[in-house]
Amino acid sequence: MSMVRLPSLAPKPRAFSLRRIGAMVMRHVYVLRTSWPRLFELAYWPTLQMVLWGFISQFLASNSSWVAQASGVLIAAVILWDVLFRGQLGVSVSFLEEVWSRNLASLFVSPLRPYEMIVSLMVMSLIRTLIGVLPAALLAILLYNYSIFTLGLPLLAFFVNLMVMGWAAGLMISALILRFGVAAESLAWITIFALAPVSGIYYPVGSLPAWLQPLSWALPSAHVFEGMRAVMFDGVFRLDHLAAAIGLNAVYLGIGAALFLYSFHVARQRGLLMKLGE
């Protein structure tokens, strides 16, 4: 007896849904809102670093002609560095929250797409970064009479490029966690610090050994910090550094997203989504 298959009346999930992305973002916002230790931790380290480097900067300003030329250069550097660090950590930790709660398999039973999760992780990274960095920037005004907002529009360019670099690094780390499990979670805290010596945060790239400088120029962060010093010391916004940072970020973000999607595909094929967090 032949069977007649009736067409399904259930609506097909959209290929891309802002509602699903918004739901993922709200899930993490609720976690933050109901946990004051998490909120405290977000603001604690940026503020502590800013206070520490603020006092060092005040000392050096009276003992170093280089720092005295641009008051607040070290404070600006440490605040922008924390944008990069928090941007990467925002992606990695938001993803790890799903791993620790063993929620990945449940999420992907739903219509949520992997690329929608990527967007939600980046949005949460932005939220966590603003929560962490803004109090430090405002406190710098009160303690040291220095406002990073005096950088003007270049500050927006620096902020966006450091955020995008953080997203790229966070996606690469999340991809490794998908592939190798929680054994790789320590990478979330050590990866960006490994790039700090060659990012030219507190000193020009030219002060590095000649053999190390090409590696430094391959990082968007080096161009951002060189651009920051050009604004503060020379009053010039270097468009060449901006273009280099944008181009490198486009490459690294593409690699990060592709690596995450590939690792997700492999994890799903091998049934690793059910095992993550064990």
C-alpha positions in Angstrom: 0.0 0.0 0.0 1.6 3.3 -1.1 2.0 6.0 1.4 1.3 9.6 0.5 3.7 12.0 2.2 2.0 15.3 3.2 4.0 18.5 3.1 5.2 19.6 6.4 3.3 22.6 7.9 6.1 23.5 10.3 7.8 26.7 9.2 11.5 26.3 8.3 13.9 28.1 10.5 15.4 31.2 8.9 18.9 31.0 7.6 19.9 34.0 9.7 17.9 35.3 12.7 18.5 38.3 14.9 16.0 36.9 17.4 18.2 33.8 17.9 21.3 36.0 18.3 19.4 38.2 20.7 18.3 35.2 22.7 21.9 34.0 23.1 23.0 37.5 24.1 20.2 37.8 26.7 21.1 34.4 28.1 24.6 35.6 29.0 23.4 39.0 30.1 21.1 37.3 32.6 24.1 35.3 33.9 26.0 38.5 34.4 23.1 40.4 36.0 22.5 37.7 38.6 26.2 37.3 39.6 27.8 40.3 41.2 31.2 38.5 41.4 31.3 38.2 37.6 30.5 41.9 37.2 33.1 42.8 39.9 35.8 40.7 38.2 35.1 42.4 34.8 35.8 45.9 36.3 38.4 44.9 38.9 41.4 44.0 36.7 41.2 46.9 34.2 40.8 49.3 37.1 43.7 47.8 39.1 46.0 48.0 36.1 45.0 51.5 35.3 45.7 52.6 39.0 49.0 50.8 39.0 50.2 52.2 35.7 48.8 55.6 36.6 51.1 55.9 39.5 54.1 54.6 37.5 53.2 57.1 34.8 53.2 60.0 37.3 56.6 58.9 38.5 58.1 58.6 35.0 56.6 61.9 33.9 58.9 63.7 36.4 61.9 61.5 35.6 61.5 60.7 31.9 61.4 63.3 29.1 59.8 60.7 26.7 56.8 60.2 29.0 56.6 63.9 29.9 56.1 64.8 26.2 52.7 63.1 26.2 51.0 63.0 29.6 48.9 59.9 30.0 50.6 57.9 27.3 51.0 54.8 29.6 47.5 55.2 31.0 46.1 55.3 27.4 48.2 52.3 26.5 47.0 50.1 29.4 43.4 51.0 28.8 43.6 50.2 25.1 45.5 47.0 25.9 42.7 45.9 28.2 40.2 46.5 25.3 42.1 43.8 23.3 42.4 41.5 26.3 38.7 41.9 27.3 37.6 41.5 23.7 39.3 38.2 23.4 38.3 37.0 26.8 34.7 38.1 26.2 34.5 35.6 23.3 36.4 32.8 25.0 34.7 33.0 28.4 31.2 33.3 26.9 31.9 30.2 24.9 33.4 28.5 28.0 30.3 29.3 30.0 28.4 27.0 27.5 31.0 24.3 27.8 31.1 24.4 31.6 27.4 24.2 31.8 27.4 21.4 29.2 24.9 23.4 27.2 26.3 23.2 23.7 24.4 20.1 22.6 21.2 21.6 23.9 21.8 24.9 22.1 22.4 23.1 18.7 19.3 21.0 19.0 17.5 24.3 18.6 17.5 26.2 15.2 20.6 28.1 16.4 23.2 28.2 13.6 27.0 28.2 14.4 27.5 31.6 12.7 24.7 33.1 14.8 26.5 31.9 17.8 29.7 33.6 16.5 27.8 36.9 16.3 26.3 36.5 19.8 29.8 35.8 21.2 31.1 39.0 19.6 28.2 41.0 21.0 28.7 39.6 24.5 32.4 40.4 24.1 31.6 44.1 23.4 29.2 44.2 26.4 31.8 42.6 28.8 34.6 44.9 27.5 32.5 48.1 28.0 31.6 46.9 31.6 35.3 46.3 32.3 37.0 49.3 30.6 34.6 52.2 31.1 35.0 52.3 34.9 38.8 52.3 34.5 38.7 55.1 31.9 36.4 57.3 34.2 38.5 56.6 37.2 41.6 57.8 35.4 39.9 61.2 35.0 39.3 61.4 38.7 42.7 60.1 39.9 45.1 61.5 37.3 43.2 64.2 35.5 43.7 62.3 32.2 40.9 61.3 29.9 41.5 58.9 27.1 38.5 60.4 25.3 40.7 63.4 24.4 42.1 61.2 21.6 38.9 62.0 19.8 37.7 60.1 16.7 41.0 58.1 16.5 40.0 56.5 19.8 37.0 54.9 18.0 39.3 53.5 15.3 41.7 52.1 17.9 38.9 50.6 20.0 37.2 48.9 17.0 40.4 47.4 15.6 41.5 46.1 19.0 38.0 44.6 19.6 38.1 42.9 16.2 41.6 41.4 16.9 40.3 40.2 20.2 37.3 38.5 18.5 39.6 36.8 16.0 41.8 35.5 18.8 38.8 34.4 20.8 37.2 32.5 17.9 40.5 30.7 17.3 40.8 29.7 21.0 37.1 28.6 21.0 37.8 26.5 18.0 40.7 24.8 19.8 38.4 24.1 22.8 35.9 22.6 20.5 38.5 20.3 19.0 40.5 19.4 22.1 38.0 20.0 24.9 38.5 21.8 28.2 42.2 20.8 28.3 42.7 23.8 26.0 40.8 26.3 28.1 43.9 27.8 29.7 44.7 29.3 26.2 41.9 31.8 26.9 44.0 33.5 29.5 47.5 33.1 28.1 47.3 33.7 24.4 46.9 37.5 24.3 49.6 37.9 27.0 52.0 36.0 24.7 51.4 38.7 22.1 52.0 41.6 24.5 55.8 41.8 24.2 55.6 42.2 20.4 52.5 44.5 20.3 54.5 47.6 21.2 52.1 48.6 24.0 54.4 50.6 26.1 57.3 51.1 23.7 57.8 51.7 20.0 58.1 48.6 17.7 61.5 50.1 16.6 62.9 49.2 20.1 62.4 45.5 19.4 65.3 43.4 17.9 65.3 43.6 14.1 64.4 40.0 13.6 61.3 40.3 15.8 59.9 43.5 14.1 58.3 41.7 11.1 56.3 39.6 13.5 55.2 42.7 15.4 54.1 44.4 12.2 52.0 41.4 11.3 49.8 42.1 14.4 47.0 44.7 14.2 47.7 45.7 17.8 51.2 47.0 16.9 49.7 49.3 14.3 47.1 50.5 16.8 49.6 51.4 19.5 52.0 53.0 17.0 49.0 55.0 15.8 48.1 56.0 19.4 51.6 57.3 20.1 51.6 59.3 16.8 48.4 61.0 17.9 49.6 61.7 21.4 53.2 62.8 20.5 52.9 64.3 17.1 49.2 65.1 16.8 49.0 63.1 13.6 46.5 60.3 12.8 48.5 57.8 10.8 46.1 56.4 8.1 48.8 53.9 7.0 48.7 52.2 10.4 44.9 52.3 10.3 44.7 50.7 6.9 47.2 48.0 7.9 45.3 47.2 11.1 42.0 46.9 9.2 43.5 44.7 6.5 45.2 42.4 9.0 42.0 42.2 11.1 39.9 41.2 8.1 42.3 38.3 7.5 42.5 37.2 11.1 38.8 37.5 11.7 38.1 35.4 8.6 40.6 32.8 9.7 39.1 32.7 13.2 35.5 32.3 12.0 36.5 29.7 9.4 38.4 27.7 12.0 35.5 27.9 14.5 33.0 26.7 11.9 35.3 23.9 10.8 35.9 22.8 14.3 32.2 22.8 15.0 31.6 20.7 11.9 34.2 18.1 13.1 32.9 18.2 16.7 29.4 17.5 15.4 30.5 14.7 13.1 32.4 13.0 15.9 29.8 13.6 18.6 32.2 15.8 20.7 29.5 18.4 21.5 28.0 15.9 24.0 31.4 15.3 25.6 32.6 18.8 26.1 32.7 19.8 29.7 33.2 16.3 31.0 
